[in-house]
Amino acid sequence: MKKLCLSLLLWGSLLFAAVVVLLPPPADQPGQPVAAVGPALPGDWFYRQRAFPQGHIAQAAYRGALRARSRQLHQKASRSRPNEYDNSWQFAGPTNIGGRITDIEMPASRTDVIYAGTASGGIFKSVDQGHSWSAIFDEQPSLTIGDLAIAPSRESWLYAGTGEPNAGGGSLAYEGMGVFKSTDGGRSWQPLGLSHSGSIGKIVVHPRRPELVYVAAMGPLFAPGGERGVYRSTDGGANWQRVLHVSDSTGAIDLAIHPYQPDTLYAAMWERIRRPHRRQYGGATSGIYRSFDGGQSWEELTNGLPAAAAQKGRIGIAIAPSNPEILYAVYADAEGKLQGIYQSFNHGSSWIQRNSSGIIGVPFMWWFGKIFISPHNPRSVYVASLHLHHTQNGGHHWRQVFEGAHVDQHALYIHPLDSNLLVAGNDGGIYLSHDGGENLYKVKELPVTQFYTVEVDESQPVRLYGGTQDNGVNRSLSGSHNDWEAIYGGDGFVVLVDPTDPTYVYAESQYGLLGRSTDGGRSFVRATTGISGRRNWKTPVVFAPHDTRILYYGAERLYRSTNRAVSWQPISPDLSGGPGLNLVFGTITAIGLSPLNPEVIYAGTDDGHVWVSPDGGQSWNDISTGLPRRWVTSLLADPLHPQGVYVSFSGYRQHDHASHLYKSTDLGRNWTDISGNLPDVPVNECLKDPHDSTLYVATDVGVFFSENEGQHWELLGTGLPAVVISDLRLHAGSRKLVAATYGRSLYTYQLPALPTALPGLAAQGVRLFSPFGRGLRLYTPVGLHARLQGYSLQGNGGDILFEGYLQPGYHQFSLPGQARAGGLYLCRLQNLQTGSQLTQK
């Protein structure tokens, strides 16, 4: 299949937000229909696994985990002698792929300074019009940003509202933690409260009084109440008063303030109800309100605006800076479709519906919902949708601008010093235009990509791969930060590079749409022949440790391919408790394969089942007894002990003692909680270093390690932002650990060097596997100068099968004829540097 350059991918009937792709994933469809539509799917998946089975996230526990992380960082900083686990994580890219931008602001007096708020990566600042960026919010407890505002009369004052108000995307799993303020351009911050506001839709500041600020708070997404509505502070955020409240399910999503008569305010209210099995994104209480007295009193504006509950969903509102009598509003209906564009010439007292036929609408307009007016021309208006649309005549005609940019538009700044200077933010990052959107270029130095997975080319560890939200599967062949390229489309998930032959690459998009490449990832063909049934948003696919021609794939049944994913056969019954509602549910979410015994296979599901097959999939035993009923995130077969296994879980404790990491030494018949002092936070991946038995776990608040099988855990390193760590990969040969972050791209950590006097081969994790077919398999986690010899006890022997340097990874060797003919045949591996040996029959 040739690589195609497409502007967007519409899967099904726009089941999810379109994304820029270089190669479309295979076009097969999962067997389970999905009720949710649009970009809520990744967010629902994030939320569902963390909320299962209670249906809600313990937000207080998450905040407690962040505090525990901060305490450990403080302890590291206060040590008089830092140890080898206190080193700094190193950023590994990419900076040129991008990620979701939620807001963009610039000082009105300068065209070189840009502030960018991101969905899950914090706030970035550029002082050279986007050529370089620095993170300025990393020390704060929440890196999910809803809106930013610069005080017009004091441009060093910056307000930040946390919590993304777009009701979709991965960042909805965790609410924001209120409003923050900087008085020095982002160098330092102070919290201002409203910590239970859920998400912030908009912040506006009085044009002459920087301490007078208004906040549109949406409230918690998955629960009623909270700090919801329009809030006002007259003392720079020290105290807040709620000045507009409509209902316990209706929040404020947008605000506009009159630039010359700032007691005149407009608020857009949005009725929004979200539960694990229900979504209502509109209703009778959605509407536009106006105040002429600085928020003391409000009236709803209805003349000419939609009236029926079904017509009123998310609303965006804007006031014309050059003629403040003129306002525009964009309405989505309760189902999410574009309802209409409206204009008022009399401060909102009456409205006229304008033409919107030129705007490409989608069934999830609640994902965008913003409208922008040029600072000098009230007839020049932009509407954010899948694409960015512009009218130059007050809404009579619309056309697309910023053509070629990534889809899903969330932010636009039109500079008052130059109305042709536009800075746009979308799900693919930031784009700049100097001619009103006709020509554009992408900012390529923003490290804000949301990764689900990471992979390392075992033979060339400088090559990094990863699956990302909105931006497909990407890779760098050089190890540089800014030369990453997309090789597979859709939302990127599992990517595998064959450690014995890197010309074989496997890449996956949402719901297990797997592709197979035989040319090193340059082109892909569909690789799901024989697979049917339910498949998770993130479907697990793994190599067999003893033979990378064999792969395993998890639907509701476990599938195996023995021909490098050309075809698949089921080897298990349905291992889940059956399908669920709304999202695809009742699926395998984790697979573990023993590197010591190819017959031992583990599988875990999203509904809390853990299984083992001791005989290569012929029979299955449920080993869930003693484990919590939580979403299984990873299964690790112990690389040093043939009956050992580790299992990790998502979720939070709900007045129970369930933990997130367990260990068994007897194939799952008995389990031991090894969470120790880990924070009460989801564990997303577990690894074990075969050299020294150190355990590493990726959690929602960082990477932790244990040197004593989980009795005590410590935060690994410094310099890693407080974002979700979604995946880990250990390249044993280079002693490098790679972390995938959901919002800040990839980071690496250089693990401590091995002792000069290395232990024996077996203690290092080197394994020889019994002959199968006509070959012998060998696994080494480190590079070795070695000799491999074969000996026949029938009198023939001394065959040298290999002598030289062995790269880390798996290797296959042919056996001589007498070994294939039968009889006892010994294979001996010798480390030529240390003399240590390993023998296998």
C-alpha positions in Angstrom: 0.0 0.0 0.0 1.5 3.3 -1.0 1.8 6.1 1.5 -1.0 8.6 1.0 -1.2 12.2 2.0 -4.7 12.9 3.3 -6.0 16.0 5.0 -8.2 14.0 7.3 -9.5 10.6 8.2 -13.2 10.0 8.7 -13.8 6.6 10.2 -17.3 5.1 9.9 -19.6 8.1 9.8 -17.4 10.5 11.6 -17.2 8.4 14.7 -14.2 10.4 15.9 -12.4 13.6 15.1 -10.5 13.6 11.8 -6.7 13.7 12.0 -4.0 14.5 9.5 -2.5 11.3 8.3 0.2 10.1 6.0 -1.2 6.6 5.6 -4.8 5.5 6.4 -5.1 2.5 8.6 -6.8 -0.7 7.2 -10.5 -0.2 6.7 -11.9 -3.1 8.7 -14.3 -2.3 11.4 -14.6 -3.7 15.0 -17.5 -6.0 15.6 -18.9 -3.9 18.5 -20.8 -0.7 17.6 -19.8 2.5 19.4 -22.5 4.7 20.8 -20.2 7.7 21.6 -19.3 9.9 18.6 -16.5 12.4 17.9 -13.4 13.1 19.9 -14.9 12.0 23.1 -13.8 8.5 22.4 -10.2 8.8 23.6 -11.4 10.8 26.6 -14.0 8.2 27.4 -11.4 5.5 27.2 -9.1 7.4 29.6 -11.9 8.1 32.0 -13.4 4.7 31.8 -10.3 2.7 32.8 -9.6 5.1 35.7 -13.2 5.1 36.9 -14.0 1.4 36.5 -16.0 -0.1 38.2 -17.4 2.7 40.4 -18.1 5.0 37.5 -16.2 8.0 38.9 -12.6 9.1 39.6 -11.5 9.9 43.1 -10.2 13.3 42.2 -9.0 13.8 45.8 -6.8 10.7 45.5 -5.3 12.1 42.3 -4.5 15.3 44.0 -3.0 13.4 46.9 -0.8 11.5 44.5 0.5 14.7 43.1 1.4 15.9 46.6 3.2 12.7 47.3 5.2 13.2 44.0 6.1 16.7 45.1 7.3 15.4 48.5 9.6 12.9 46.8 11.0 15.5 44.5 11.7 17.8 47.5 13.5 14.9 49.3 15.7 14.4 46.2 16.5 18.1 46.1 17.4 18.2 49.8 19.8 15.2 49.7 23.4 16.2 50.5 24.6 13.5 48.1 22.3 12.7 45.2 22.4 9.0 44.2 22.4 7.4 40.8 18.6 7.5 40.6 18.4 11.2 41.1 19.7 12.2 37.7 17.6 14.2 35.3 15.3 12.8 32.6 16.3 13.9 29.1 13.9 15.1 26.5 13.8 12.8 23.5 11.3 14.5 21.1 9.4 15.1 19.1 9.0 18.8 18.8 7.8 18.9 15.2 4.7 16.7 15.5 2.6 18.9 17.9 -0.5 18.2 20.0 -3.7 19.8 21.1 -3.6 23.5 21.8 -6.5 24.9 23.8 -5.7 28.6 23.8 -3.2 31.2 22.4 -2.6 34.7 23.7 -0.2 37.5 22.8 0.5 40.9 24.4 -1.3 43.6 22.4 1.8 45.7 22.3 4.2 43.0 20.9 4.2 40.6 18.0 7.0 38.4 19.2 5.6 37.0 22.4 3.2 34.1 22.3 1.7 32.1 25.2 0.2 28.7 24.4 -2.0 26.6 26.6 -2.1 22.9 25.9 -4.6 20.1 26.7 -2.3 18.1 28.9 1.2 19.6 28.7 1.0 22.9 30.5 1.8 26.4 29.3 4.6 27.4 26.9 6.0 30.8 26.1 7.9 32.0 23.0 9.7 35.4 22.8 10.7 35.0 19.1 7.3 34.5 17.4 7.3 30.7 17.8 10.8 29.8 16.8 11.6 28.5 20.2 9.6 27.8 23.3 10.0 27.3 27.1 7.7 25.6 29.5 6.5 28.0 32.2 3.9 26.1 34.2 5.6 22.8 35.1 5.8 23.4 38.8 2.0 23.7 39.1 -0.3 20.8 40.1 -2.4 20.7 36.9 -1.0 20.8 33.3 -4.3 20.7 31.6 -5.1 24.2 30.4 -8.5 25.6 29.6 -7.9 29.3 29.0 -5.3 32.1 29.3 -5.8 35.8 29.7 -3.3 38.7 29.6 -4.3 41.8 31.6 -4.6 44.6 28.9 -3.3 47.3 31.1 -0.5 45.3 32.6 0.8 42.8 30.2 3.1 41.1 32.6 0.0 39.8 34.4 -1.1 36.4 33.1 -4.1 34.5 34.3 -4.4 30.7 33.6 -7.5 28.6 34.1 -6.8 24.8 34.4 -9.1 22.0 33.1 -9.8 21.6 29.4 -13.5 22.6 28.7 -13.7 20.7 25.4 -15.7 17.7 26.5 -13.5 15.1 24.9 -9.9 14.1 24.4 -7.7 12.4 26.9 -7.4 15.3 29.3 -11.0 15.0 30.5 -10.0 12.2 32.9 -8.7 14.7 35.4 -10.3 18.0 36.3 -8.4 21.2 36.5 -7.3 22.7 39.8 -8.5 26.2 39.5 -7.1 29.5 38.4 -3.5 30.7 38.7 -1.8 34.1 38.2 1.6 35.3 37.2 2.7 38.9 37.6 6.1 38.4 35.9 5.2 37.0 32.5 5.0 33.4 33.6 8.3 33.1 35.6 6.4 32.5 38.9 2.8 31.6 39.7 0.3 31.7 42.6 -2.9 29.7 42.9 -6.1 31.7 43.1 -8.6 29.2 44.1 -11.7 27.9 42.3 -10.1 24.5 42.7 -13.4 22.7 42.2 -14.4 24.5 39.0 -13.7 21.4 36.9 -12.6 23.2 33.8 -12.3 26.9 32.7 -13.9 28.0 29.5 -12.8 31.6 29.4 -11.1 34.3 31.4 -11.5 38.1 30.7 -9.8 40.9 32.5 -11.0 44.5 32.9 -9.2 46.7 30.2 -8.0 49.2 32.8 -8.0 47.3 36.1 -5.8 44.2 36.0 -7.1 43.0 39.4 -10.7 42.9 38.1 -11.2 39.5 36.4 -14.1 37.3 35.4 -13.9 33.5 35.0 -16.3 31.2 33.1 -16.3 27.9 35.0 -17.9 24.8 33.5 -17.9 22.8 36.8 -17.1 19.1 37.1 -17.9 17.1 33.9 -19.0 13.8 35.5 -20.9 15.2 38.4 -23.4 18.1 39.1 -22.6 21.1 41.2 -19.2 22.3 42.0 -17.9 25.8 41.3 -20.0 26.4 38.2 -21.0 29.6 36.4 -19.5 33.0 36.1 -17.1 34.2 38.9 -15.8 37.7 39.6 -12.8 38.9 41.6 -12.0 42.5 42.3 -8.7 41.8 44.1 -6.7 39.9 41.6 -8.1 36.5 42.5 -7.7 36.6 46.3 -11.5 36.4 46.7 -14.2 35.2 44.3 -17.9 35.8 44.0 -20.2 33.8 41.8 -22.2 36.3 39.9 -24.1 34.1 37.5 -25.5 30.6 38.2 -28.1 28.9 36.1 -28.3 25.2 37.3 -26.2 22.5 38.8 -25.6 21.1 35.3 -25.0 24.3 33.4 -21.6 25.9 33.3 -20.1 29.0 31.7 -18.2 28.2 28.5 -17.5 31.7 27.0 -17.3 35.4 28.0 -16.9 38.7 26.2 -16.3 42.1 27.7 -16.9 45.5 26.2 -13.5 47.1 25.6 -14.7 50.7 26.4 -17.6 50.1 28.8 -16.3 47.1 30.7 -19.3 46.9 32.9 -21.0 45.4 29.9 -20.4 41.6 29.8 -21.7 38.7 27.9 -21.7 35.1 29.1 -22.4 31.9 27.1 -23.9 29.1 29.3 -23.8 25.5 28.4 -26.0 22.7 29.8 -23.8 19.6 29.8 -24.3 16.3 31.5 -21.8 13.5 31.2 -21.8 10.0 32.8 -20.0 6.8 31.9 -23.1 5.6 30.0 -24.8 8.9 29.1 -23.9 12.1 27.4 -26.1 15.2 27.0 -24.4 18.2 25.5 -27.2 20.7 25.3 -30.6 21.6 26.8 -33.0 24.3 27.8 -30.7 26.2 30.1 -28.0 26.8 27.5 -28.1 30.4 26.4 -26.5 33.9 26.2 -26.7 36.3 29.1 -25.9 40.0 29.4 -24.9 42.3 32.2 -24.7 46.1 32.2 -23.4 46.4 35.7 -20.2 44.4 35.9 -22.0 41.1 36.7 -24.3 42.3 39.5 -27.3 41.4 37.4 -27.9 39.4 34.2 -30.6 39.0 31.6 -30.9 36.2 29.1 -30.9 37.3 25.5 -33.5 35.5 23.4 -34.7 37.8 20.6 -33.8 36.1 17.4 -31.7 33.4 19.1 -32.6 29.6 19.2 -35.3 28.9 21.7 -36.0 25.1 21.7 -33.9 22.9 24.0 -32.8 20.8 21.1 -31.4 23.8 19.4 -29.1 24.9 22.2 -25.8 23.2 22.8 -22.4 24.7 23.1 -22.3 28.5 22.3 -19.4 30.7 21.4 -19.6 34.5 21.7 -17.4 37.4 20.6 -17.6 41.2 20.6 -16.2 43.3 17.8 -13.3 45.4 19.3 -13.6 48.1 16.7 -17.4 48.4 17.0 -18.6 46.9 20.3 -22.3 47.2 19.5 -21.7 44.3 17.1 -21.6 40.7 18.5 -21.4 37.3 16.9 -22.4 33.9 18.3 -22.0 30.4 17.0 -24.4 27.7 18.2 -24.2 24.0 18.2 -27.5 22.1 18.7 -28.0 19.6 21.5 -26.8 16.8 19.3 -23.6 18.6 18.4 -24.4 19.7 14.9 -23.8 23.3 13.8 -27.0 25.1 14.5 -26.2 28.5 13.2 -24.2 31.8 13.2 -25.9 34.8 14.7 -25.1 38.6 14.6 -26.3 41.5 16.7 -26.0 45.2 16.0 -27.4 46.5 19.3 -25.4 45.0 22.1 -27.3 41.7 21.8 -30.9 43.0 22.2 -31.8 41.4 18.9 -30.1 38.9 16.6 -30.1 38.0 13.0 -29.1 34.5 11.8 -26.4 34.6 9.2 -25.5 32.2 6.4 -23.4 29.3 7.6 -23.6 27.0 4.5 -19.9 27.5 3.7 -18.8 26.1 7.1 -17.9 22.5 7.1 -19.9 21.2 10.1 -19.4 17.9 11.9 -21.6 16.1 14.4 -19.4 17.2 17.3 -19.3 21.0 17.1 -19.1 21.0 20.9 -15.5 20.0 20.4 -14.8 23.6 19.0 -17.5 26.2 19.6 -15.5 29.4 19.2 -15.8 32.5 17.1 -13.2 35.3 16.6 -13.5 38.8 15.2 -10.8 40.9 13.6 -9.7 43.8 15.9 -10.1 46.4 13.1 -13.0 45.0 10.9 -16.2 43.8 12.5 -17.1 42.1 9.2 -14.0 39.9 9.3 -14.9 36.9 11.4 -13.4 33.4 11.9 -15.3 30.3 13.1 -13.5 27.3 14.5 -14.7 23.9 13.3 -12.9 20.9 11.9 -11.2 23.6 9.8 -11.0 27.3 10.2 -13.5 29.4 8.2 -13.4 33.1 7.4 -16.0 35.6 6.2 -15.0 39.1 5.0 -18.6 40.3 4.7 -20.2 39.8 8.0 -21.3 36.2 7.5 -22.8 36.3 4.0 -20.1 34.0 2.6 -17.6 31.7 4.3 -14.5 30.0 3.0 -11.8 27.8 4.5 -8.5 29.4 5.5 -5.3 27.8 6.9 -5.7 25.1 4.3 -3.2 22.3 5.0 -3.2 22.7 8.7 -4.1 19.9 11.1 -7.8 19.6 11.8 -9.8 20.4 15.0 -9.4 24.1 15.5 -9.5 25.4 19.1 -7.7 28.7 19.3 -7.0 31.8 17.2 -5.2 35.0 18.0 -5.6 37.9 15.6 -3.0 40.5 16.5 -4.2 44.1 16.9 -1.0 45.5 15.6 -1.3 43.5 12.4 -4.6 41.9 11.7 -3.0 39.7 9.0 -0.8 38.1 11.7 -2.9 35.0 12.8 -1.7 32.3 15.3 -4.0 29.3 15.2 -4.0 26.3 17.6 -5.5 22.9 16.9 -5.0 19.2 17.7 -1.8 19.2 15.7 -0.1 22.2 17.3 0.4 25.9 16.3 0.3 27.5 12.9 1.3 31.0 12.0 0.1 33.1 9.0 1.2 36.6 8.0 -1.4 37.1 5.4 -4.8 36.4 7.1 -4.5 32.6 6.8 -3.8 32.3 3.1 -0.3 31.0 3.6 0.9 29.4 6.8 3.8 27.5 8.5 3.8 25.1 11.4 5.6 25.8 14.6 8.0 22.9 15.0 9.5 23.3 18.4 6.6 22.4 20.7 7.1 19.3 22.8 3.4 18.6 23.5 2.6 15.3 21.7 0.3 13.0 23.5 1.8 9.5 23.4 0.1 6.2 24.1 3.0 3.9 23.5 6.8 3.9 22.8 9.0 1.5 21.0 12.8 1.2 20.5 14.5 -0.4 17.5 16.5 -3.1 19.3 19.2 -3.2 16.7 19.5 0.6 16.4 18.3 2.1 19.7 18.7 5.6 18.5 15.5 4.9 16.5 12.4 5.7 18.5 8.8 5.0 17.6 5.5 5.8 19.3 1.7 5.9 18.9 0.1 9.2 19.5 -3.4 10.8 20.0 -4.6 12.6 16.9 -1.2 12.3 15.1 -0.8 8.6 14.2 2.3 6.5 14.7 5.6 8.5 14.5 9.2 7.7 14.5 12.7 9.3 14.4 15.5 7.4 12.7 18.2 9.7 14.0 17.3 10.3 17.6 16.8 14.0 16.9 14.0 16.0 18.4 12.7 17.7 15.3 12.8 15.1 12.5 10.0 12.8 13.5 7.7 11.6 10.7 4.3 9.9 10.7 4.3 6.4 9.3 0.8 5.3 10.1 -2.5 7.2 10.4 -5.4 7.6 12.7 -4.8 7.7 16.5 -1.6 5.8 16.9 -1.2 3.0 19.4 1.0 -0.2 19.5 4.1 -0.1 17.3 6.5 -3.0 17.1 9.9 -3.3 15.4 11.2 -6.9 15.0 14.4 -7.1 17.1 15.8 -9.8 14.8 14.9 -8.2 11.5 13.9 -4.5 11.6 12.5 -4.6 8.1 9.3 -6.0 9.8 7.4 -3.2 11.5 3.9 -3.4 12.9 1.8 -0.3 13.6 -1.7 0.1 15.0 -4.5 2.7 15.1 -7.6 2.9 17.2 -9.6 -0.3 17.9 -6.8 -2.6 16.8 -6.5 -1.6 13.1 -3.2 -3.2 12.6 -0.8 -2.7 9.7 2.2 -4.8 8.7 5.3 -3.4 7.0 8.1 -5.5 5.3 10.2 -2.5 4.2 11.1 -1.0 7.6 7.9 1.1 8.0 7.9 2.8 4.6 4.6 1.2 3.6 2.0 -0.9 5.3 -0.7 -3.5 4.4 -3.7 -4.6 6.5 -2.7 -7.2 9.1 -6.0 -8.4 10.7 -7.0 -11.3 8.5 -8.8 -13.8 10.7 -9.6 -11.4 13.6 -13.1 -10.5 14.5 -15.1 -9.4 17.6 -14.6 -6.6 20.2 -11.4 -4.7 20.2 -10.3 -2.1 22.7 -9.5 1.5 21.8 -5.9 0.5 22.6 -5.6 -3.1 21.5 -2.6 -5.1 22.8 -0.2 -6.7 20.3 3.1 -8.4 21.3 5.9 -10.5 19.9 6.5 -14.0 21.2 9.9 -13.7 23.1 11.3 -16.9 21.7 10.3 -16.3 18.0 9.3 -12.9 16.6 7.6 -14.5 13.7 4.9 -15.3 16.2 2.7 -12.5 17.5 -0.3 -12.3 19.9 -3.3 -10.0 19.5 -6.0 -9.3 22.1 -9.7 -8.9 21.1 -12.2 -10.5 23.5 -10.3 -13.7 22.5 -6.6 -14.0 22.2 -5.3 -14.5 18.7 -2.0 -15.8 17.5 -0.1 -15.4 14.2 2.7 -17.7 13.3 3.5 -16.0 10.0 4.3 -12.4 11.0 0.7 -11.2 11.1 -0.3 -12.4 7.6 -3.1 -14.3 9.2 -4.4 -15.0 12.7 -6.2 -17.8 14.6 -8.0 -17.6 18.0 -6.4 -19.6 20.8 -8.8 -18.8 23.6 -12.5 -18.4 24.4 -13.9 -15.0 25.3 -11.8 -14.1 28.3 -13.9 -11.1 29.4 -17.2 -10.9 31.2 -19.0 -9.9 28.0 -19.6 -6.6 26.1 -20.5 -3.3 27.9 -22.3 -0.2 27.0 -21.2 3.0 25.2 -17.5 2.2 24.5 -16.2 -1.1 23.2 -15.8 -3.1 26.5 -15.2 -6.6 27.5 -11.8 -6.9 25.8 -8.3 -8.1 26.4 -6.2 -5.1 27.4 -2.9 -6.7 28.4 -0.8 -9.7 27.3 2.2 -11.2 29.0 4.5 -13.9 27.6 7.2 -15.7 29.4 10.7 -15.4 27.9 11.7 -18.5 29.9 8.8 -20.8 28.8 7.1 -20.2 25.5 4.1 -22.2 26.6 3.1 -19.7 29.4 0.8 -17.0 28.3 -1.1 -14.4 30.4 -4.0 -12.2 29.4 -5.8 -9.5 31.3 -9.1 -7.7 30.5 -10.7 -4.3 31.0 -13.3 -5.8 33.3 -10.7 -7.2 35.8 -10.1 -10.8 34.6 -6.6 -12.2 34.6 -5.9 -15.6 32.9 -3.0 -17.9 32.3 -2.4 -20.7 29.8 0.3 -23.1 30.8 0.2 -25.0 27.5 0.4 -22.4 24.7 -3.2 -21.6 24.6 -4.8 -25.0 24.7 -6.3 -24.4 28.2 -6.9 -21.3 30.3 -7.1 -20.8 34.0 -8.8 -17.8 35.6 -6.3 -16.5 38.1 -8.2 -13.4 39.2 -8.9 -14.6 42.8 -7.1 -12.3 45.2 -6.9 -9.4 42.7 -9.1 -6.3 42.6 -11.8 -5.9 39.9 -10.0 -3.2 38.0 -9.0 -2.5 34.5 -5.8 -4.5 33.8 -3.1 -2.3 32.2 -0.1 -4.6 31.9 1.1 -8.1 32.5 4.8 -8.8 32.9 6.1 -12.4 32.9 9.2 -12.4 35.1 12.3 -12.6 32.9 14.2 -14.3 35.7 11.7 -16.7 37.3 9.6 -19.1 35.1 6.5 -19.0 37.2 6.7 -15.3 38.2 4.3 -12.7 36.9 3.4 -9.1 37.7 0.0 -7.4 37.0 -0.8 -3.7 37.1 -4.2 -2.0 37.3 -5.8 1.4 36.6 -8.3 3.1 38.9 -8.3 4.4 42.5 -9.1 3.0 45.9 -12.7 3.5 46.8 -12.8 3.0 50.5 -11.0 -0.3 50.1 -7.5 -1.7 50.3 -7.1 -2.7 46.7 -3.8 -1.7 45.2 -2.4 -1.2 41.7 0.5 -3.7 41.5 0.6 -7.4 42.4 3.1 -10.3 42.1 2.8 -14.0 41.9 5.5 -16.6 42.0 3.3 -19.6 41.2 1.6 -18.8 37.8 -1.1 -16.7 39.5 -2.4 -19.2 42.1 -1.4 -16.8 44.8 -0.9 -13.0 44.7 1.1 -10.5 46.8 0.4 -6.8 46.9 3.7 -5.1 46.1 2.4 -1.5 45.8 4.1 -0.6 49.0 4.3 3.2 49.3 3.2 3.9 45.7 0.7 6.7 45.5 -2.9 5.8 45.0 -2.8 6.3 41.3 -3.2 4.2 38.1 -0.1 2.1 37.1 0.0 1.9 33.3 3.1 -0.3 32.7 5.5 -2.5 34.7 9.1 -3.4 33.7 11.8 -5.4 35.3 15.5 -5.0 34.7 16.9 -8.5 34.0 20.3 -7.4 35.2 19.6 -6.3 38.8 15.8 -7.2 39.3 14.9 -3.5 39.7 11.2 -2.9 39.0 10.0 0.2 37.1 6.4 1.4 36.8 4.8 4.1 34.8 2.0 5.9 36.6 -0.3 8.9 36.1 2.1 11.0 38.2 5.5 9.8 37.1 7.9 6.8 37.0 8.8 5.0 40.2 11.3 2.2 40.9 11.9 -0.4 43.5 15.0 -2.4 44.3 13.3 -4.8 46.7 10.4 -6.3 44.8 8.0 -3.5 45.7 8.6 -3.2 49.5 9.6 0.4 48.9 9.2 2.7 45.9 10.9 5.9 44.9 10.3 8.5 42.2 12.8 8.0 39.4 14.9 11.0 38.5 14.0 14.6 38.2 12.9 16.9 35.3 10.0 14.8 34.2 6.8 16.9 34.0 3.8 15.9 36.1 1.9 14.3 33.3 0.5 10.8 32.7 3.2 8.3 31.9 1.4 6.0 29.5 4.2 3.6 28.6 7.8 2.5 29.3 10.4 0.7 27.3 13.8 -0.5 28.5 16.6 -1.0 26.0 18.8 -3.2 28.1 21.9 -3.0 25.9 22.2 0.8 26.3 20.8 0.9 29.8 18.2 3.4 28.6 14.7 3.7 29.8 12.2 5.5 27.5 9.0 7.0 28.9 6.0 8.0 26.8 4.1 11.0 28.2 0.5 12.0 27.4 1.2 15.6 26.6 4.9 16.2 26.7 6.3 13.8 24.1 9.1 11.3 25.1 11.8 11.3 27.7 14.8 9.0 28.4 16.6 8.1 31.5 20.1 6.7 31.6 20.0 3.9 34.2 23.0 3.2 36.4 25.9 1.4 34.7 26.3 -2.3 35.4 29.2 -3.3 37.7 32.5 -4.0 36.0 32.5 -7.6 37.3 29.4 -8.8 35.6 27.4 -11.7 37.0 27.1 -15.0 35.1 25.1 -15.2 31.8 22.0 -16.6 33.5 22.0 -13.9 36.1 22.2 -11.3 33.4 19.0 -12.6 31.8 20.7 -14.4 28.9 18.5 -17.3 27.8 18.9 -20.3 25.4 15.7 -21.8 24.1 15.3 -25.5 23.3 15.5 -26.3 19.6 12.3 -25.9 17.6 12.0 -26.9 14.0 15.5 -26.4 12.6 16.7 -23.6 14.7 17.9 -22.5 18.2 16.8 -19.2 19.8 18.9 -17.1 22.0 18.0 -13.9 24.0 20.5 -11.5 25.5 19.5 -8.2 27.1 23.1 -7.0 26.6 25.7 -7.1 23.9 28.1 -10.0 24.2 31.4 -11.1 22.6 30.4 -14.8 22.6 30.9 -18.3 21.1 28.0 -20.6 20.7 28.9 -24.3 20.3 26.9 -27.5 19.8 27.8 -31.0 21.2 26.3 -34.3 20.4 26.5 -37.0 23.1 26.5 -39.6 20.3 30.1 -38.8 19.6 29.7 -36.0 17.1 30.1 -32.5 18.4 32.2 -29.4 18.7 30.2 -27.5 16.1 30.8 -23.8 16.3 27.4 -22.3 15.6 28.4 -18.6 16.1 31.4 -16.7 17.2 31.5 -12.9 17.4 29.6 -10.0 18.8 25.9 -10.5 19.7 23.7 -7.5 19.6 21.1 -7.2 22.4 17.9 -8.9 21.5 16.8 -12.2 20.0 18.8 -14.4 17.7 18.2 -17.5 15.7 20.8 -20.1 14.7 20.6 -23.1 12.4 21.5 -26.5 13.9 23.6 -29.1 12.1 22.2 -32.2 10.6 23.0 -34.6 13.5 21.0 -32.3 15.9 18.0 -32.3 13.6 18.3 -36.1 13.2 17.5 -36.7 16.9 19.3 -37.7 20.0 20.6 -35.5 22.8 22.3 -32.3 21.6 23.8 -29.7 23.9 24.3 -26.0 23.1 26.7 -24.0 25.1 27.1 -20.2 25.1 30.4 -18.7 26.4 31.1 -15.1 27.2 34.6 -14.7 25.6 35.3 -11.7 27.9 34.4 -13.2 31.3 34.5 -17.0 30.6 31.0 -17.5 32.0 28.9 -20.2 30.3 25.3 -21.2 29.7 24.2 -24.6 28.5 20.9 -25.8 27.1 19.8 -29.3 25.9 
